[in-house]
């Protein structure tokens, strides 16, 4: 298992992601939120875990090391791949506590900080991919719940990457992950 911590300073925030999540124009001045974002950044403890596993494709069934799941979309994404990375990355439970506090004290600041936190989570997933891929050519990441890949495979994926122990990620009965700003994904490795 490839495991590590990503310093917040290494997360490259995509401003277009923030604008989309805030549902505002790209010219909107984000610097007015600098104090709020600074507090959010101080709560981020970004960790990732990933494992490289063989992949088996049979029609629309895919086995990435945790049993077959049916998904024509994932099967198309991984066509021609013999291995995948299973990955998980989280901003940590302190971000959840920070956002929860804001939900009571300032719904407006909660909305803004939540948008930035989601954008940071995407940035963390991008950075994790960069770390685990190295010089390998890979397919776009594919997450449970995307396309026709059912969320029910989330628990098995989390087990394989040892997410509970290494990252503190848990899954509730509704298949929602905690901490909330967490991303899991399957990344196909292209053959030479």
C-alpha positions in Angstrom: 0.0 0.0 0.0 1.3 3.4 -1.0 0.3 5.8 1.9 1.2 9.4 2.7 0.4 12.8 3.8 0.0 15.7 1.4 0.8 19.2 2.8 -1.9 21.7 2.1 0.7 23.9 0.4 1.0 21.3 -2.3 -2.7 21.3 -3.1 -3.3 23.4 -6.2 -6.7 24.9 -5.9 -8.6 25.1 -9.2 -10.4 28.4 -9.2 -12.8 27.3 -11.9 -13.8 24.4 -9.6 -14.5 27.0 -6.8 -16.5 29.2 -9.2 -18.6 26.3 -10.3 -19.3 25.2 -6.7 -20.1 28.7 -5.6 -22.3 29.1 -8.7 -20.7 32.4 -9.6 -19.0 34.0 -12.6 -15.3 33.4 -13.1 -14.5 37.1 -12.6 -15.8 37.0 -9.0 -13.2 38.2 -6.5 -12.2 35.3 -4.2 -9.7 37.2 -2.1 -12.5 38.6 0.0 -12.8 35.1 1.5 -9.1 35.0 2.5 -9.6 34.8 6.3 -12.2 32.1 6.0 -10.1 30.1 3.5 -7.1 30.4 5.8 -9.1 28.9 8.7 -10.2 26.1 6.4 -6.7 25.4 5.2 -5.5 25.1 8.8 -8.1 22.4 9.4 -6.9 20.2 6.4 -4.9 17.1 7.2 -4.8 15.5 3.8 -3.9 11.8 3.6 -4.0 9.2 0.8 -3.7 5.5 0.4 -3.4 3.5 -2.9 -2.7 0.0 -4.0 -1.8 -1.4 -7.4 -3.8 -4.4 -8.4 -4.5 -6.6 -11.5 -7.8 -6.0 -13.3 -9.9 -8.7 -14.9 -12.6 -7.7 -17.5 -15.3 -10.0 -18.6 -18.0 -8.4 -20.7 -19.4 -5.7 -18.4 -18.0 -7.2 -15.3 -14.8 -5.8 -13.7 -12.7 -7.3 -10.9 -10.2 -4.8 -9.5 -9.0 -7.0 -6.6 -12.2 -7.0 -4.5 -14.6 -9.2 -6.6 -16.6 -8.7 -9.7 -18.8 -5.6 -10.1 -21.0 -5.0 -13.0 -20.4 -1.7 -14.8 -20.3 -1.1 -18.6 -18.9 2.4 -18.0 -16.0 1.2 -15.8 -15.4 -1.6 -18.3 -15.1 0.9 -21.1 -12.8 3.1 -19.1 -10.5 0.1 -18.3 -10.6 -1.6 -21.7 -7.0 -2.8 -22.5 -5.7 -2.3 -18.9 -4.2 -5.1 -17.0 -3.7 -3.2 -13.8 -5.3 -0.4 -11.8 -4.7 1.7 -8.9 -7.3 1.8 -6.2 -7.0 5.1 -4.3 -8.6 7.0 -1.5 -7.8 10.5 -0.3 -9.4 12.6 2.5 -9.0 16.2 3.8 -9.7 14.7 7.3 -12.2 14.9 10.1 -11.1 18.4 11.3 -12.5 19.8 8.1 -15.9 18.2 8.9 -15.8 19.8 12.4 -14.9 23.2 10.9 -17.7 23.0 8.4 -20.2 21.8 11.1 -19.3 24.7 13.3 -19.9 27.1 10.5 -23.3 25.6 9.7 -24.4 26.8 13.1 -22.6 30.2 13.2 -22.9 31.4 9.6 -24.8 29.5 6.9 -23.2 31.9 4.3 -19.7 31.1 5.4 -20.5 27.4 5.6 -21.6 27.5 1.9 -18.5 29.3 0.9 -16.1 27.1 2.9 -17.9 23.9 1.8 -17.3 25.0 -1.9 -13.6 25.6 -1.2 -13.3 22.3 0.7 -14.8 20.4 -2.2 -12.4 22.0 -4.6 -9.5 21.2 -2.2 -10.7 17.5 -2.2 -10.6 17.4 -6.0 -7.1 18.9 -5.9 -6.1 16.3 -3.3 -7.3 13.6 -5.6 -5.4 15.1 -8.5 -2.2 15.3 -6.4 -2.7 11.7 -5.2 -3.0 10.5 -8.8 0.2 12.4 -9.7 2.1 10.7 -6.8 0.9 7.2 -7.5 1.2 7.3 -11.3 4.7 8.6 -11.5 5.6 8.3 -15.2 2.9 5.7 -16.0 0.2 6.6 -18.5 -3.2 6.1 -16.9 -6.9 6.5 -17.7 -9.0 9.2 -16.0 -10.0 8.2 -12.5 -13.4 6.5 -12.0 -15.2 6.7 -8.7 -18.0 4.5 -7.2 -21.3 6.2 -7.9 -20.2 7.6 -11.3 -21.9 6.4 -14.4 -23.3 2.9 -13.8 -20.7 1.9 -11.1 -22.8 1.3 -8.1 -21.9 2.8 -4.7 -22.2 -0.6 -3.1 -18.6 -1.4 -4.1 -17.3 1.5 -2.0 -16.9 -0.7 1.1 -14.8 -3.3 -0.6 -12.6 -0.6 -2.2 -12.0 1.0 1.2 -11.0 -2.3 2.7 -8.4 -3.0 0.0 -6.7 0.4 0.6 -7.0 -0.1 4.4 -8.8 3.3 4.6 -10.2 2.8 8.1 -6.8 2.3 9.7 -4.7 4.6 7.5 -7.1 7.4 6.7 -9.8 7.2 9.3 -12.5 6.8 6.6 -15.7 5.0 7.5 -18.8 4.2 5.5 -22.3 4.5 6.9 -25.4 2.4 6.0 -26.3 4.9 3.3 -22.9 4.4 1.7 -21.7 7.9 2.6 -18.1 8.3 3.6 -16.9 10.1 6.7 -14.9 12.4 6.6 -17.2 14.0 4.0 -14.4 15.6 1.9 -13.1 12.2 0.8 -12.7 10.8 -2.7 -12.1 7.1 -3.8 -11.4 6.1 -7.3 -10.2 3.4 -9.7 -7.4 4.5 -12.1 -6.6 2.2 -15.0 -2.9 1.8 -16.0 -2.5 1.8 -19.7 -0.3 -1.0 -21.2 2.8 -0.1 -23.2 
